């Protein structure tokens, strides 16, 4: 007979529902609360009255945008093609630059600790500056046009891929690298002939994520004069040609979705489905 007395049951403490935060958690919570209060006092929160007024203006935009104007579909299509080319070339250039950056930014492949720290700092800087800011910088540097967009995408991609490529290098067993170098091969030869080929599927998957980001970013870069469809969209909105703007938005949607589907198909083919933390 099975006893149902409490002492016969396994005693286990119930899981903690709410844990008391530590000192660091308390300080961060206090800072977050102060920031929320400051944002509300500064008017950063949308009021119901403003939202109601905005909905009325949005309905006016929708009425003016339908039906979309297809008279300039051909020029818009060429501008969209230029936008994708900016993203493609900029991403390819950024991936090319990110490989040596990743080698120097990985603990097991960097030649020196100072090189490791400096390269990690450079990658963090490239990642922390938004691509729109890079676009403004390169518009000043090389002038208006797609060249500025390509350079902005390249720098942003180098920071993005450089960080994740370096993490993949650090996942490689250091004993494997050391065992190959004992056969007489240099560390550079081991990297080129063994380590990089083994990481190629992961690198391609990360690069496809970068292409998705670059395609979306290249649209915004056109707003600051870095070429592409963003120039067309800005002009249409400023001239209140909302029906033409809707056509441009539709082109952007189709291209971005096509790139995302292509990226997913390539990653599925390579068996690389791990998520990348943006």
DRENDO-1510 file (C-alpha; in Angstrom, 1 decimal, always signed):
<recs>
REC; n; res; u; v; w
REC; 1; UNK; +0.0; +0.0; +0.0 .
REC; 2; UNK; +1.3; +3.4; -0.9 .
REC; 3; UNK; +1.5; +5.8; +1.9 .
REC; 4; UNK; +0.2; +9.3; +1.2 .
REC; 5; UNK; +1.7; +10.9; +4.3 .
REC; 6; UNK; +3.7; +14.1; +3.6 .
REC; 7; UNK; +6.9; +12.7; +4.9 .
REC; 8; UNK; +6.8; +9.9; +2.2 .
REC; 9; UNK; +6.7; +12.4; -0.6 .
REC; 10; UNK; +9.8; +13.9; -2.1 .
REC; 11; UNK; +10.4; +17.3; -0.7 .
REC; 12; UNK; +11.5; +19.9; -3.2 .
REC; 13; UNK; +11.6; +23.7; -2.9 .
REC; 14; UNK; +9.3; +25.5; -5.3 .
REC; 15; UNK; +11.0; +27.5; -8.0 .
REC; 16; UNK; +11.5; +31.2; -7.1 .
REC; 17; UNK; +8.9; +33.3; -8.8 .
REC; 18; UNK; +10.5; +36.7; -8.3 .
REC; 19; UNK; +14.1; +37.0; -7.2 .
REC; 20; UNK; +15.3; +40.0; -5.3 .
REC; 21; UNK; +17.6; +42.0; -7.6 .
REC; 22; UNK; +21.1; +42.7; -6.6 .
REC; 23; UNK; +22.6; +46.1; -6.2 .
REC; 24; UNK; +23.5; +46.4; -9.9 .
REC; 25; UNK; +20.0; +45.4; -10.9 .
REC; 26; UNK; +18.5; +48.0; -8.5 .
REC; 27; UNK; +20.7; +50.7; -9.9 .
REC; 28; UNK; +19.8; +49.8; -13.5 .
REC; 29; UNK; +16.1; +49.7; -12.6 .
REC; 30; UNK; +16.4; +53.1; -11.0 .
REC; 31; UNK; +18.2; +54.6; -14.0 .
REC; 32; UNK; +15.5; +53.1; -16.4 .
REC; 33; UNK; +12.7; +54.5; -14.3 .
REC; 34; UNK; +14.4; +58.0; -14.3 .
REC; 35; UNK; +14.8; +57.8; -18.1 .
REC; 36; UNK; +11.1; +56.9; -18.5 .
REC; 37; UNK; +10.1; +59.9; -16.3 .
REC; 38; UNK; +12.4; +62.2; -18.2 .
REC; 39; UNK; +11.0; +61.0; -21.5 .
REC; 40; UNK; +7.4; +61.6; -20.4 .
REC; 41; UNK; +8.2; +65.1; -19.1 .
REC; 42; UNK; +10.1; +65.9; -22.3 .
REC; 43; UNK; +7.1; +65.0; -24.4 .
REC; 44; UNK; +8.6; +61.8; -26.0 .
REC; 45; UNK; +5.3; +59.9; -25.4 .
REC; 46; UNK; +2.6; +60.1; -28.0 .
REC; 47; UNK; -0.5; +61.6; -26.5 .
REC; 48; UNK; -4.0; +60.3; -27.5 .
REC; 49; UNK; -4.9; +63.6; -29.1 .
REC; 50; UNK; -1.7; +63.6; -31.3 .
REC; 51; UNK; -2.4; +60.0; -32.2 .
REC; 52; UNK; -6.0; +60.8; -33.2 .
REC; 53; UNK; -4.8; +63.7; -35.3 .
REC; 54; UNK; -2.2; +61.5; -36.9 .
REC; 55; UNK; -4.7; +58.8; -37.8 .
REC; 56; UNK; -6.7; +61.4; -39.7 .
REC; 57; UNK; -3.6; +62.5; -41.7 .
REC; 58; UNK; -2.7; +58.8; -42.4 .
REC; 59; UNK; -6.2; +58.2; -43.9 .
REC; 60; UNK; -5.6; +61.3; -46.1 .
REC; 61; UNK; -2.3; +59.8; -47.2 .
REC; 62; UNK; -3.9; +56.4; -48.0 .
REC; 63; UNK; -6.7; +58.1; -50.0 .
REC; 64; UNK; -4.1; +60.1; -52.0 .
REC; 65; UNK; -1.9; +57.1; -52.5 .
REC; 66; UNK; -4.5; +54.8; -54.1 .
REC; 67; UNK; -4.4; +53.8; -56.9 .
REC; 68; UNK; -0.6; +53.8; -57.1 .
REC; 69; UNK; +0.9; +55.8; -60.0 .
REC; 70; UNK; +2.7; +53.4; -62.5 .
REC; 71; UNK; +3.7; +56.1; -65.0 .
REC; 72; UNK; +7.3; +56.2; -63.7 .
REC; 73; UNK; +7.5; +52.4; -63.0 .
REC; 74; UNK; +10.5; +52.1; -65.4 .
REC; 75; UNK; +12.7; +54.8; -63.8 .
REC; 76; UNK; +11.7; +53.6; -60.3 .
REC; 77; UNK; +12.7; +50.1; -61.3 .
REC; 78; UNK; +16.1; +51.2; -62.5 .
REC; 79; UNK; +16.6; +53.2; -59.2 .
REC; 80; UNK; +15.6; +50.1; -57.3 .
REC; 81; UNK; +18.2; +48.1; -59.2 .
REC; 82; UNK; +20.8; +50.6; -58.4 .
REC; 83; UNK; +19.8; +50.3; -54.7 .
REC; 84; UNK; +20.3; +46.5; -54.8 .
REC; 85; UNK; +23.6; +46.9; -56.6 .
REC; 86; UNK; +24.8; +49.3; -53.8 .
REC; 87; UNK; +23.8; +46.7; -51.2 .
REC; 88; UNK; +25.4; +43.8; -53.1 .
REC; 89; UNK; +28.7; +45.5; -53.8 .
REC; 90; UNK; +28.9; +47.1; -50.4 .
REC; 91; UNK; +28.2; +43.8; -48.7 .
REC; 92; UNK; +30.8; +42.0; -50.8 .
REC; 93; UNK; +33.4; +44.6; -50.0 .
REC; 94; UNK; +32.6; +44.6; -46.3 .
REC; 95; UNK; +32.7; +40.8; -46.1 .
REC; 96; UNK; +36.1; +40.9; -47.8 .
REC; 97; UNK; +37.4; +43.4; -45.3 .
REC; 98; UNK; +35.9; +41.6; -42.3 .
REC; 99; UNK; +37.9; +38.4; -42.8 .
REC; 100; UNK; +41.3; +39.8; -41.8 .
REC; 101; UNK; +39.6; +41.9; -39.1 .
REC; 102; UNK; +38.1; +38.7; -37.7 .
REC; 103; UNK; +41.5; +36.9; -37.8 .
REC; 104; UNK; +43.1; +39.7; -35.7 .
REC; 105; UNK; +40.0; +40.0; -33.4 .
REC; 106; UNK; +39.9; +36.3; -32.4 .
REC; 107; UNK; +41.9; +35.2; -29.3 .
REC; 108; UNK; +43.2; +32.0; -30.9 .
REC; 109; UNK; +44.3; +33.6; -34.2 .
REC; 110; UNK; +45.4; +37.1; -33.3 .
REC; 111; UNK; +49.2; +37.5; -33.3 .
REC; 112; UNK; +49.3; +39.6; -30.1 .
REC; 113; UNK; +47.0; +40.6; -27.3 .
REC; 114; UNK; +47.4; +44.3; -28.2 .
REC; 115; UNK; +46.4; +43.6; -31.8 .
REC; 116; UNK; +43.4; +41.6; -30.5 .
REC; 117; UNK; +42.2; +44.5; -28.2 .
REC; 118; UNK; +42.8; +47.2; -30.9 .
REC; 119; UNK; +40.9; +45.2; -33.6 .
REC; 120; UNK; +38.0; +44.4; -31.2 .
REC; 121; UNK; +37.8; +48.1; -30.4 .
REC; 122; UNK; +37.8; +49.0; -34.1 .
REC; 123; UNK; +35.0; +46.5; -34.9 .
REC; 124; UNK; +33.0; +47.8; -31.9 .
REC; 125; UNK; +33.3; +51.3; -33.3 .
REC; 126; UNK; +32.3; +50.3; -36.8 .
REC; 127; UNK; +29.2; +48.5; -35.4 .
REC; 128; UNK; +28.2; +51.3; -33.0 .
REC; 129; UNK; +28.0; +54.1; -35.6 .
REC; 130; UNK; +24.7; +53.8; -37.6 .
REC; 131; UNK; +24.9; +53.2; -41.3 .
REC; 132; UNK; +23.0; +56.5; -41.9 .
REC; 133; UNK; +25.8; +58.4; -40.2 .
REC; 134; UNK; +28.4; +56.6; -42.3 .
REC; 135; UNK; +26.4; +57.6; -45.3 .
REC; 136; UNK; +26.6; +61.3; -44.3 .
REC; 137; UNK; +30.3; +60.9; -43.7 .
REC; 138; UNK; +31.0; +59.4; -47.2 .
REC; 139; UNK; +28.7; +61.9; -48.9 .
REC; 140; UNK; +31.0; +64.6; -47.6 .
REC; 141; UNK; +34.1; +62.5; -48.5 .
REC; 142; UNK; +33.3; +61.3; -52.0 .
REC; 143; UNK; +30.2; +63.4; -52.9 .
REC; 144; UNK; +26.6; +62.5; -53.7 .
REC; 145; UNK; +25.9; +59.3; -55.5 .
REC; 146; UNK; +26.1; +55.5; -55.2 .
REC; 147; UNK; +29.8; +55.5; -54.3 .
REC; 148; UNK; +29.0; +56.9; -50.9 .
REC; 149; UNK; +26.3; +54.3; -50.4 .
REC; 150; UNK; +28.7; +51.5; -51.3 .
REC; 151; UNK; +31.3; +52.7; -48.8 .
REC; 152; UNK; +28.7; +53.1; -46.0 .
REC; 153; UNK; +27.4; +49.6; -46.5 .
REC; 154; UNK; +30.9; +48.2; -46.7 .
REC; 155; UNK; +32.0; +49.8; -43.4 .
REC; 156; UNK; +28.8; +48.7; -41.6 .
REC; 157; UNK; +29.1; +45.2; -43.0 .
REC; 158; UNK; +32.8; +45.0; -42.0 .
REC; 159; UNK; +31.8; +45.7; -38.4 .
REC; 160; UNK; +28.9; +43.3; -38.4 .
REC; 161; UNK; +30.6; +40.4; -40.1 .
REC; 162; UNK; +34.0; +41.1; -38.4 .
REC; 163; UNK; +32.4; +40.5; -35.0 .
REC; 164; UNK; +30.6; +37.3; -35.9 .
REC; 165; UNK; +33.4; +35.9; -38.0 .
REC; 166; UNK; +35.8; +36.4; -35.0 .
REC; 167; UNK; +33.4; +34.5; -32.8 .
REC; 168; UNK; +33.4; +31.6; -35.3 .
REC; 169; UNK; +37.2; +31.6; -35.3 .
REC; 170; UNK; +37.2; +31.4; -31.5 .
REC; 171; UNK; +34.9; +28.4; -31.7 .
REC; 172; UNK; +37.7; +26.4; -33.5 .
REC; 173; UNK; +39.6; +24.1; -31.2 .
REC; 174; UNK; +43.0; +25.7; -30.6 .
REC; 175; UNK; +44.6; +22.2; -30.3 .
REC; 176; UNK; +43.7; +21.5; -33.9 .
REC; 177; UNK; +45.5; +24.7; -35.0 .
REC; 178; UNK; +48.5; +23.8; -32.9 .
REC; 179; UNK; +48.6; +20.2; -34.1 .
REC; 180; UNK; +48.6; +21.3; -37.8 .
REC; 181; UNK; +51.4; +23.9; -37.1 .
REC; 182; UNK; +53.6; +21.1; -35.7 .
REC; 183; UNK; +53.6; +19.5; -39.1 .
REC; 184; UNK; +55.6; +22.5; -40.4 .
REC; 185; UNK; +52.8; +24.6; -41.8 .
REC; 186; UNK; +52.6; +28.2; -40.8 .
REC; 187; UNK; +49.6; +29.6; -38.9 .
REC; 188; UNK; +48.7; +31.6; -41.9 .
REC; 189; UNK; +48.7; +28.5; -44.1 .
REC; 190; UNK; +46.6; +26.6; -41.5 .
REC; 191; UNK; +44.1; +29.4; -41.5 .
REC; 192; UNK; +43.8; +29.6; -45.3 .
REC; 193; UNK; +43.8; +25.9; -46.0 .
REC; 194; UNK; +42.0; +24.4; -43.0 .
REC; 195; UNK; +40.3; +26.8; -40.7 .
REC; 196; UNK; +38.6; +29.2; -43.2 .
REC; 197; UNK; +37.3; +26.4; -45.5 .
REC; 198; UNK; +35.8; +24.6; -42.5 .
REC; 199; UNK; +34.0; +27.8; -41.4 .
REC; 200; UNK; +32.9; +28.8; -45.0 .
REC; 201; UNK; +29.2; +27.7; -44.5 .
REC; 202; UNK; +28.9; +29.8; -41.4 .
REC; 203; UNK; +30.6; +32.7; -43.1 .
REC; 204; UNK; +28.2; +32.5; -46.0 .
REC; 205; UNK; +25.2; +32.4; -43.7 .
REC; 206; UNK; +26.4; +35.4; -41.8 .
REC; 207; UNK; +27.1; +37.2; -45.1 .
REC; 208; UNK; +23.6; +36.5; -46.3 .
REC; 209; UNK; +22.2; +38.2; -43.1 .
REC; 210; UNK; +24.5; +41.1; -43.9 .
REC; 211; UNK; +23.1; +41.3; -47.4 .
REC; 212; UNK; +19.6; +41.5; -46.0 .
REC; 213; UNK; +20.7; +44.4; -43.7 .
REC; 214; UNK; +22.5; +46.1; -46.5 .
REC; 215; UNK; +19.5; +46.0; -48.8 .
REC; 216; UNK; +17.3; +47.7; -46.2 .
REC; 217; UNK; +20.0; +50.1; -45.3 .
REC; 218; UNK; +20.6; +51.1; -48.9 .
REC; 219; UNK; +17.1; +52.4; -49.2 .
REC; 220; UNK; +17.6; +54.7; -46.2 .
REC; 221; UNK; +21.0; +55.8; -47.4 .
REC; 222; UNK; +19.4; +57.3; -50.6 .
REC; 223; UNK; +17.6; +59.8; -48.3 .
REC; 224; UNK; +20.9; +61.4; -47.5 .
REC; 225; UNK; +22.1; +61.5; -51.1 .
REC; 226; UNK; +23.9; +58.2; -51.3 .
REC; 227; UNK; +22.1; +57.1; -54.4 .
REC; 228; UNK; +19.3; +54.6; -55.1 .
REC; 229; UNK; +15.6; +54.5; -54.5 .
REC; 230; UNK; +15.8; +56.7; -51.4 .
REC; 231; UNK; +16.2; +59.7; -53.6 .
REC; 232; UNK; +13.1; +58.9; -55.6 .
REC; 233; UNK; +11.1; +58.3; -52.4 .
REC; 234; UNK; +12.2; +61.5; -50.8 .
REC; 235; UNK; +11.3; +63.5; -53.9 .
REC; 236; UNK; +7.9; +62.0; -54.2 .
REC; 237; UNK; +7.1; +62.6; -50.5 .
REC; 238; UNK; +8.3; +66.2; -50.6 .
REC; 239; UNK; +6.2; +66.9; -53.8 .
REC; 240; UNK; +3.2; +65.2; -52.1 .
REC; 241; UNK; +3.0; +62.6; -54.9 .
REC; 242; UNK; +1.8; +59.9; -52.6 .
REC; 243; UNK; +0.5; +57.7; -55.3 .
REC; 244; UNK; +4.0; +57.6; -56.8 .
REC; 245; UNK; +5.5; +57.1; -53.3 .
REC; 246; UNK; +3.3; +54.0; -52.8 .
REC; 247; UNK; +4.6; +52.5; -56.1 .
REC; 248; UNK; +8.2; +53.0; -54.7 .
REC; 249; UNK; +7.2; +51.4; -51.4 .
REC; 250; UNK; +5.8; +48.5; -53.3 .
REC; 251; UNK; +9.1; +48.1; -55.3 .
REC; 252; UNK; +11.1; +48.2; -52.0 .
REC; 253; UNK; +8.9; +45.6; -50.4 .
REC; 254; UNK; +9.2; +43.2; -53.3 .
REC; 255; UNK; +13.0; +43.5; -53.5 .
REC; 256; UNK; +13.5; +43.2; -49.7 .
REC; 257; UNK; +11.3; +40.1; -49.5 .
REC; 258; UNK; +13.1; +38.5; -52.5 .
REC; 259; UNK; +16.5; +39.1; -50.8 .
REC; 260; UNK; +15.2; +37.6; -47.5 .
REC; 261; UNK; +13.8; +34.5; -49.3 .
REC; 262; UNK; +17.1; +34.1; -51.2 .
REC; 263; UNK; +19.0; +34.4; -48.0 .
REC; 264; UNK; +16.9; +31.8; -46.2 .
REC; 265; UNK; +17.2; +29.4; -49.2 .
REC; 266; UNK; +21.0; +29.7; -49.2 .
REC; 267; UNK; +21.3; +29.2; -45.5 .
REC; 268; UNK; +18.9; +26.2; -45.6 .
REC; 269; UNK; +21.0; +24.7; -48.4 .
REC; 270; UNK; +24.1; +25.1; -46.4 .
REC; 271; UNK; +22.5; +23.9; -43.2 .
REC; 272; UNK; +23.2; +27.1; -41.4 .
REC; 273; UNK; +20.1; +28.1; -39.5 .
REC; 274; UNK; +21.6; +29.7; -36.4 .
REC; 275; UNK; +20.2; +33.1; -35.5 .
REC; 276; UNK; +22.5; +36.1; -35.5 .
REC; 277; UNK; +22.2; +38.6; -32.8 .
REC; 278; UNK; +22.0; +42.0; -34.5 .
</recs>
